[in-house]
């Protein structure tokens, strides 16, 4: 949530808009035979995303910012963030240095690493 706080601060100073994007990584369900279990996992992830987006909207009130917010689902979070930001002509991306994903990279999270190195937009990584 520190990245979000920095985003609100910068947008309030620059008088710009903010979009909060939360991407749910769809886990590989190859070996799960129960559709009910898959549905329960996905519902839990979606509820968590919605809660974070609601908290972000509330947090924006401190800065007099009403951010757009949405969550997307997909297999590669970094690619989804990059594609969405390019399709919607974002000026820059603010992202946290580490998320909840696997520890693929000790110093920088794998998603922020991918976004940093593959986005055409400037990227601010918040530690």
Secondary structure, 3 states (H helix, E strand, C coil): CHHHHHHHHHHHHHCCCCEEEEEEECCCCCCCCCHHHHHHHHHHHHHHHHHHHHHHHHHHHHHCCCCEEEEEEECCHHHHHHHHHHHCCCCEEEEECCCCCCCCCCCCCHHHHHHHHHCCCEEEEEC
